[in-house]
Amino acid sequence: MVAVPGLVLLLCFVFFVGMWSESFDRLWSAYLLKDISFPHAFGPDVVIWFSILAVVSTLLSLGSTEWAKRRTSRLGPGSIPPTLLTLTLATALAVVLMAGTSAFIVVIAAYLVVATLRPVFSPLVTGWVVGRVDSSVCATALSATDLLDSAGQIAGGPIVGAIGVLASIRAALLAGAAALAPAAALLAAAARRAGQVSQQGGGDLAGLGDAGHVGAAADHPEAGTADG
């Protein structure tokens, strides 16, 4: 593959996000069912609550992807690493808050934050790759992001699962969120590099894509990395 500045950082970021996403996908509903007491506003059946969560999270995710597209179009491609960094930190904090309390309102609010921010990762990553990588190897680069995402899920799943069995679901959620720490560190490095290159007049050398590509990716988030 043609060397692209920042691509290795991005692939490593995708790997760690994959580790987190696998644990969250497997555990969030079990955590709500086993550790959280649902109000009986709709009767004892929690299926209604999960249906409400599904609808609300879908609507919020549509708004978040539109926000990401407009932000990138307004601020330019250099905004991609800082945006991803902000999303990663906010997601990690929301998971920690969710796992750190048993209060229904707080847990639901934290979950909705995660459900809102998570869909934005994929179109931003896809837009970065499409905008930075030569068209002759772009498909290969996109396949690599999918591969690293799957590898992260495969690597993280058994570890977090074992923690859930030996300790608790709460501990497993926190362990999964820990994978977002190195992901954030990678993005912080990319953001610093972007700032240095920008000051040198290097434009988007740090690998931060074309805003138009990001907008298109946000309209088609399925083209990005797998959500786990």
VEXMI-852841 format. One line per 4 residues: number of its first residue (from 1); for each residue x, y, z of N, C-alpha, C, O. Coordinates in steps of 0.1 Angstrom, whole numbers, plus 2048, in hexadecimal, padded with zeros to 3 digits. Layout:
% residues N
NUM) X:Y:Z:X:Y:Z:X:Y:Z:X:Y:Z  ... .
END
This chain:
% residues 228
1) 808:7F4:800:800:800:800:809:80C:800:813:80C:806  805:817:7F9:80C:823:7F9:80C:82A:806:802:82A:80D  818:82E:80B:819:834:818:811:841:819:813:84A:810  809:842:823:801:84E:825:803:853:833:800:84B:83C .
5) 807:85F:835:809:864:842:7FC:863:84B:7F2:868:846  7FD:85E:856:7F2:85D:85F:7EA:850:85E:7E1:84D:866  7EC:848:853:7E4:83D:851:7E6:832:85B:7DC:82B:860  7F2:830:85F:7F5:826:86A:7EE:82A:877:7E8:821:87E .
9) 7EE:837:87A:7E8:83B:886:7D9:838:885:7D2:834:88F  7D3:83B:87A:7C5:838:878:7C1:82A:879:7B8:826:880  7C9:821:873:7C7:813:874:7C8:80E:882:7C0:805:887  7D2:813:88A:7D3:80F:898:7C7:814:8A0:7C2:80D:8A9 .
13) 7C2:820:89D:7B7:826:8A3:7AA:81C:8A1:7A3:819:8AA  7A9:818:895:79D:810:891:79E:802:899:794:7FD:89D  7AA:7FD:89B:7AC:7F1:8A2:7A7:7F2:8B0:79F:7E9:8B5  7AB:7FD:8B7:7A7:7FE:8C5:798:802:8C6:791:7FD:8D0 .
17) 792:809:8BD:784:80C:8BD:77C:7FF:8BB:772:7FD:8C1  782:7F6:8B3:77C:7E9:8B1:77C:7E1:8BE:772:7DA:8C1  786:7E1:8C5:787:7DB:8D2:77C:7DF:8DC:775:7D8:8E2  77A:7ED:8DC:76F:7F2:8E4:761:7EF:8DF:759:7EB:8E7 .
21) 75F:7F0:8D2:752:7EE:8CD:74D:7E0:8CF:741:7DE:8D1  755:7D6:8CE:751:7C8:8D1:74C:7C7:8DF:742:7C1:8E1  754:7CC:8E8:74F:7CB:8F6:742:7D2:8F9:739:7CD:900  741:7DE:8F3:735:7E6:8F6:729:7DF:8F0:71E:7DE:8F6 .
25) 72A:7DA:8E3:71F:7D3:8DD:71A:7C7:8E4:70E:7C5:8E5  723:7C0:8EA:720:7B4:8F1:71A:7B6:8FF:712:7AE:904  71D:7C2:905:71B:7C3:913:710:7CE:917:70B:7CD:922  70E:7D8:90F:706:7E3:913:6F8:7DE:917:6F2:7E2:921 .
29) 6F2:7D6:90E:6E4:7D1:911:6E3:7C8:91D:6DA:7C9:926  6ED:7BF:91F:6EE:7B7:92B:6F0:7BF:937:6EA:7BC:942  6F7:7C9:936:6F9:7D2:942:6EC:7D9:946:6E9:7D9:952  6E5:7DE:93C:6D8:7E4:940:6CE:7DA:946:6C7:7DD:94F .
33) 6CE:7CE:941:6C5:7C4:945:6C8:7BF:953:6BF:7BD:95C  6D5:7BD:956:6D9:7B7:963:6DC:7C0:96E:6DA:7BD:97A  6E1:7CC:96A:6E6:7D5:975:6DE:7E2:977:6E0:7E9:980  6D5:7E4:96E:6CD:7F1:96E:6BE:7ED:970:6B9:7E4:96A .
37) 6B8:7F5:979:6AA:7F3:97C:6A2:7FD:973:6A3:809:974  699:7F7:96A:691:800:962:685:804:969:67F:7FD:970  681:811:966:674:816:96B:668:80E:965:66A:808:95A  65D:80D:96B:652:805:966:647:80E:960:63B:80C:960 .
41) 64C:819:959:643:822:953:63C:81B:947:630:81F:944  642:811:941:63B:80A:936:639:7FB:93A:637:7F2:932  638:7F9:947:636:7EC:94C:643:7E5:94F:64D:7EB:94D  642:7D8:953:64F:7D1:956:657:7CD:94A:663:7C9:94C .
45) 651:7CD:93E:658:7C9:932:662:7D3:92D:65F:7DE:92A  66F:7D0:92E:67A:7D9:92A:67C:7DA:91B:683:7E3:916  675:7D2:913:676:7D2:905:672:7E0:900:678:7E5:8F6  668:7E6:906:663:7F3:901:66F:7FD:903:671:806:8FB .
49) 676:7FC:90F:681:805:911:68C:804:906:691:80E:901  68F:7F8:903:699:7F5:8F9:695:7FA:8EB:69D:7FF:8E3  688:7F9:8E8:683:7FF:8DC:684:80E:8DB:688:813:8D1  681:814:8E6:682:823:8E7:691:827:8E5:694:830:8DE .
53) 69A:81F:8EC:6A8:822:8EA:6AD:821:8DC:6B4:829:8D7  6A7:817:8D5:6AB:815:8C7:6A7:820:8BE:6AE:825:8B6  69B:825:8C0:695:830:8B8:69D:83D:8BB:6A1:844:8B2  69F:840:8C8:6A5:84C:8CB:6B4:84C:8C7:6B9:856:8C1 .
57) 6BB:841:8C9:6C9:841:8C5:6CA:842:8B5:6D4:848:8B1  6C1:83C:8AE:6C1:83E:89F:6C0:84C:89B:6C7:851:892  6B6:853:8A1:6B4:861:89E:6C0:86A:8A1:6C4:872:89A  6C6:867:8AD:6D1:86F:8B1:6DD:86C:8A8:6E5:875:8A6 .
61) 6DF:860:8A4:6EA:85D:89B:6E9:864:88E:6F4:867:888  6DD:865:889:6DB:86C:87C:6E0:87B:87E:6E6:880:875  6DC:881:889:6E0:88E:88C:6EF:890:88D:6F5:89A:889  6F6:886:894:704:887:896:70C:886:88A:716:88D:888 .
65) 708:87D:881:70F:87C:874:70E:888:86B:717:88C:865  702:88E:86C:700:89A:864:709:8A6:86A:70F:8AE:863  70A:8A6:877:712:8B0:87E:721:8AE:87A:728:8B8:877  725:8A2:87A:733:89F:876:736:8A4:868:741:8A9:865 .
69) 72D:8A1:85F:72F:8A5:851:72F:8B4:84F:738:8B9:848  727:8BB:856:727:8CA:855:733:8D0:85C:739:8DA:857  737:8CA:867:743:8CF:86E:74F:8CE:865:757:8D7:864  751:8C2:85F:75C:8C0:857:75C:8C9:84A:766:8CE:846 .
73) 750:8CB:845:74F:8D4:839:752:8E2:83C:758:8E9:834  74F:8E6:849:751:8F4:84D:760:8F6:851:765:901:84D  765:8ED:858:773:8EF:85E:77E:8E9:855:789:8ED:857  77A:8E1:84C:784:8DB:843:789:8CD:848:786:8C9:853 .
77) 791:8C7:840:795:8B9:843:79E:8B8:84F:79F:8AD:855  7A5:8C3:853:7AD:8C3:85F:7A5:8C1:86B:7AB:8BE:876  798:8C2:86B:790:8C0:877:78D:8B1:87A:788:8AE:885  791:8A8:871:78D:89A:873:794:894:87F:78D:88F:888 .
81) 7A1:895:881:7A8:88F:88D:7A2:895:89A:79F:88E:8A3  7A2:8A3:89B:79C:8A8:8A8:78E:8A3:8AA:78A:8A1:8B6  786:8A2:8A0:778:89E:8A1:777:890:8A6:770:88C:8AF  77F:887:8A0:780:879:8A4:785:878:8B3:780:870:8BA .
85) 78F:880:8B6:794:880:8C4:789:884:8CE:788:87E:8D8  782:88F:8CB:777:893:8D4:76D:888:8D5:768:885:8E0  769:882:8CA:75F:877:8CB:764:86B:8D3:75C:865:8DA  771:868:8D1:776:85C:8D9:776:85F:8E8:772:856:8EF .
89) 77B:86B:8EC:77B:86E:8FA:76D:86F:900:76B:86A:90B  764:875:8F8:756:876:8FD:750:868:8FE:748:865:908  753:85F:8F5:74D:852:8F5:753:84A:901:74B:843:908  760:84B:904:766:845:90F:760:849:91C:75D:841:925 .
93) 75E:856:91E:759:85C:92A:74A:857:92C:746:854:937  743:856:921:735:852:922:734:843:926:72C:840:92E  73D:83B:921:73D:82D:925:741:82B:934:73B:824:93B  74B:833:938:74F:832:946:744:837:94F:741:831:959 .
97) 73D:842:94B:732:846:953:726:83C:953:720:83A:95E  724:836:948:719:82C:947:71C:820:950:714:81B:957  729:81B:950:72D:810:958:72F:813:967:72F:80A:96F  730:820:96A:734:824:977:728:827:980:729:82B:98C .
101) 71C:826:97B:710:829:983:705:81F:980:705:818:976  6FB:81F:989:6EF:816:987:6E3:81F:985:6D8:819:985  6E5:82C:985:6D9:835:984:6D4:834:976:6DB:836:96C  6C7:831:974:6C1:82E:967:6C3:83A:95E:6C7:838:952 .
105) 6BF:846:962:6C0:852:959:6CE:854:954:6D0:857:949  6D8:853:95E:6E6:856:95A:6EB:84B:950:6F1:84E:946  6E7:83F:952:6EC:834:94A:6E6:835:93C:6ED:834:932  6D9:839:93B:6D2:83A:92E:6D8:846:927:6DA:846:91B .
109) 6DA:851:92E:6E0:85D:927:6EE:85A:922:6F2:85E:917  6F6:853:92A:704:84F:925:703:846:919:70B:848:910  6FA:83C:91A:6F9:834:90E:6F5:83B:901:6FA:839:8F7  6EC:845:903:6E8:84C:8F7:6F3:855:8F2:6F4:858:8E6 .
113) 6FC:85A:8FA:707:861:8F6:710:858:8ED:714:85C:8E2  712:84C:8F2:71A:842:8EA:714:83F:8DD:71A:83F:8D2  707:83C:8DD:6FF:839:8D1:6FF:845:8C7:6FE:842:8BB  700:851:8CC:700:85C:8C4:70D:85F:8BD:70E:862:8B1 .
117) 718:85D:8C4:725:860:8BF:72B:855:8B7:732:857:8AD  728:849:8BA:72E:83D:8B4:72D:83D:8A5:736:83A:89E  721:840:89F:720:840:890:728:84A:889:72A:848:87D  72D:854:890:735:85E:889:743:859:886:74A:85E:87C .
121) 748:84F:88D:756:84A:88B:758:845:87D:761:849:876  74E:83D:879:750:836:86C:751:83F:860:75A:83E:858  748:849:85E:749:852:852:755:85B:853:75B:85E:848  75A:85F:85F:766:867:860:772:85F:85C:77B:864:854 .
125) 773:852:860:77E:84A:85D:77E:847:84E:789:848:847  772:844:848:771:842:83A:775:84E:832:77C:84D:828  771:85A:836:774:866:82F:783:869:830:788:86E:826  789:866:83B:798:868:83C:79F:85F:832:7A7:864:82A .
129) 79B:852:831:7A2:849:828:79F:84D:819:7A9:84E:811  793:850:816:78F:853:808:797:860:804:79B:861:7F8  798:86A:80D:79E:876:809:7AD:876:809:7B3:87E:802  7B3:86D:810:7C2:86D:811:7C9:862:809:7D4:864:805 .
133) 7C2:857:807:7C9:84C:801:7C7:84C:7F2:7BC:850:7ED  7D1:849:7EA:7D0:849:7DC:7C5:840:7D7:7C3:835:7DD  7BE:844:7CD:7B2:83C:7C8:7B6:82E:7C4:7AE:825:7C5  7C3:82C:7C0:7C7:81E:7BC:7C8:814:7C7:7C7:808:7C5 .
137) 7C9:819:7D4:7CA:811:7DF:7C0:814:7EA:7C0:80F:7F5  7B6:81D:7E6:7AC:821:7F0:7A4:815:7F5:7A1:814:801  7A0:80C:7EC:798:801:7F0:7A0:7F8:7F9:79A:7F2:803  7AD:7F7:7F7:7B5:7EE:800:7B6:7F5:80E:7B5:7EE:818 .
141) 7B7:802:80E:7B8:809:81B:7AB:807:823:7AB:805:82F  79F:809:81C:792:807:822:791:7F9:827:78B:7F7:832  796:7EF:820:795:7E1:824:79E:7DF:831:79A:7D8:839  7A9:7E6:831:7B2:7E5:83D:7AB:7EB:849:7AD:7E5:854 .
145) 7A3:7F6:848:79C:7FB:853:792:7F1:858:791:7EF:864  78B:7EA:84F:781:7E0:853:789:7D4:85A:784:7CF:864  794:7D1:855:79C:7C5:85A:7A0:7C9:868:79F:7C0:871  7A6:7D5:86A:7AB:7D9:877:79F:7DA:881:7A1:7D7:88D .
149) 794:7DE:87D:788:7DF:885:784:7D1:88A:782:7CF:896  784:7C8:881:780:7BA:884:78B:7B4:88D:788:7AC:897  797:7B7:88A:7A2:7B1:893:7A1:7B6:8A1:7A3:7AF:8AB  79D:7C3:8A3:79C:7C9:8B0:790:7C2:8B7:791:7BF:8C3 .
153) 785:7BF:8B0:77A:7B8:8B6:77E:7AA:8BB:77A:7A6:8C5  785:7A3:8B2:78A:796:8B5:793:795:8C1:792:78C:8CA  79C:79F:8C2:7A6:7A0:8CC:79F:7A4:8DA:7A3:79E:8E4  796:7AD:8D9:790:7B2:8E5:785:7AA:8EB:783:7AA:8F7 .
157) 77D:7A4:8E2:772:79C:8E7:774:792:8F2:76E:793:8FC  77D:789:8EF:780:77E:8FA:785:784:907:781:77F:912  78D:78F:906:793:794:912:788:79B:91B:787:798:927  780:7A3:914:776:7AA:91B:76B:7A0:920:765:7A2:92B .
161) 768:796:918:75F:78C:91C:763:785:928:75B:782:931  770:782:929:775:77B:935:774:783:941:771:77F:94C  776:790:940:774:79A:94B:766:79A:950:763:79A:95B  75D:79A:946:74F:799:949:74B:78D:951:742:78E:95A .
165) 750:782:94D:74D:775:954:754:775:962:74D:771:96C  760:778:963:768:777:96F:765:782:979:765:780:985  762:78E:974:75F:799:97D:751:79E:97C:748:799:983  74E:7A7:973:740:7AB:971:73F:7B2:964:748:7B6:95D .
169) 732:7B4:95F:730:7BB:953:734:7C9:954:73A:7CF:94A  733:7CF:95F:737:7DD:961:746:7DE:95F:74B:7E7:958  74E:7D5:965:75C:7D5:963:760:7D3:955:76A:7D8:950  759:7CA:94E:75C:7C7:940:759:7D3:937:761:7D6:92E .
173) 74F:7DB:93A:74C:7E7:933:758:7F1:934:75C:7F8:92B  75C:7F2:941:767:7FB:943:774:7F7:93D:77C:7FF:938  776:7EA:93C:782:7E4:936:782:7E7:927:78C:7EA:921  776:7E6:921:774:7E9:913:777:7F7:910:77D:7FA:906 .
177) 772:800:918:774:80E:917:783:812:917:787:81C:911  78B:80A:91F:799:80D:920:7A0:80C:912:7AA:812:910  79A:805:909:7A0:804:8FC:79F:811:8F4:7A7:813:8EB  797:81A:8F9:796:827:8F2:7A1:830:8F6:7A3:83B:8F0 .
181) 7A8:82D:901:7B3:836:905:7BE:836:8FB:7C2:841:8F7  7C4:82B:8F6:7CE:82B:8EC:7C8:831:8DF:7D0:837:8D7  7BB:82E:8DC:7B5:834:8D0:7B6:843:8D1:7BA:84A:8C7  7B3:849:8DC:7B3:857:8DE:7C1:85D:8DD:7C4:867:8D7 .
185) 7CB:855:8E2:7D9:859:8E1:7DE:85A:8D3:7E5:863:8CF  7DA:850:8CB:7DD:850:8BD:7D8:85C:8B5:7DE:862:8AD  7CB:860:8B8:7C5:86B:8B2:7CB:878:8B7:7CC:882:8AF  7CF:879:8C3:7D5:885:8C9:7E3:887:8C1:7E6:893:8BE .
189) 7EA:87C:8BF:7F6:87E:8B7:7F4:883:8A9:7FB:88B:8A4  7E9:87D:8A3:7E6:882:895:7E1:890:895:7E5:898:88C  7DA:894:89F:7D5:8A2:8A0:7E1:8AC:8A2:7E2:8B6:89B  7EB:8A8:8AA:7F7:8B0:8AC:7FF:8B1:89F:803:8BC:89B .
193) 800:8A7:898:807:8A7:88B:800:8AF:881:806:8B7:879  7F2:8AF:881:7EA:8B7:878:7ED:8C6:87B:7EE:8CE:871  7EE:8CA:888:7F0:8D7:88B:7FE:8DC:887:7FF:8E7:882  808:8D3:888:816:8D7:884:817:8D9:875:81D:8E2:870 .
197) 810:8CF:86E:811:8D0:85F:809:8DC:85A:80D:8E3:851  7FE:8DF:861:7F6:8EB:85D:7FE:8F8:85E:7FE:901:856  806:8F9:869:80E:905:86C:819:906:862:81D:911:85F  81D:8FB:85C:828:8FB:852:822:8FD:844:82A:8FD:83A .
201) 815:8FE:843:80F:900:836:80D:8F3:82F:80C:8F3:822  80E:8E8:836:80D:8DC:82F:7FF:8D7:82D:7FD:8CC:828  7F5:8DF:830:7E7:8DB:82D:7E3:8CF:835:7E3:8CF:841  7DF:8C5:82E:7D9:8B9:835:7E3:8AD:834:7DF:8A2:833 .
205) 7F0:8B0:835:7FA:8A5:834:7F9:89B:83F:7FC:88F:83D  7F3:89F:84A:7F2:896:855:7E7:88B:852:7E4:883:85B  7E1:88C:847:7D8:881:843:7CA:884:847:7C4:87C:84F  7C5:88F:843:7B8:893:849:7AD:895:83F:7A3:89A:842 .
209) 7B0:890:833:7A5:88E:82A:79F:89A:823:7A3:8A5:825  795:897:81B:78E:8A1:813:780:8A2:819:779:898:81B  77C:8AF:81C:76F:8B1:823:763:8AB:81B:75A:8A6:820  764:8AC:80D:759:8A7:805:758:898:807:74D:893:807 .
213) 764:891:807:763:882:809:75D:87F:817:755:875:818  760:887:821:75A:884:82E:74B:886:82E:744:87E:834  747:890:827:738:892:826:731:887:81F:727:882:823  738:882:814:732:876:80D:732:86A:816:728:862:816 .
217) 73D:868:81E:73E:85C:827:733:85D:832:72E:853:836  730:869:836:726:86B:841:719:867:83C:710:863:843  716:869:82F:709:865:829:708:856:827:6FD:851:826  714:84F:827:714:841:825:71D:83B:830:728:836:82C .
221) 71A:83B:83C:723:836:847:726:827:846:730:823:84C  71E:820:83E:721:812:83E:72E:80F:836:733:804:837  733:819:82F:740:817:828:74C:817:830:757:814:82C  74A:81A:83D:756:81C:846:759:80F:84D:755:804:849 .
225) 75F:811:859:762:805:861:756:7FF:867:74C:806:869  757:7F2:86A:74C:7EB:870:749:7F0:87E:753:7F4:885  73D:7F0:882:739:7F4:88F:73A:7EA:89A:738:7EC:8A6  73D:7DE:896:73F:7D3:8A0:734:7CB:8A2:734:7C1:8AA .
END
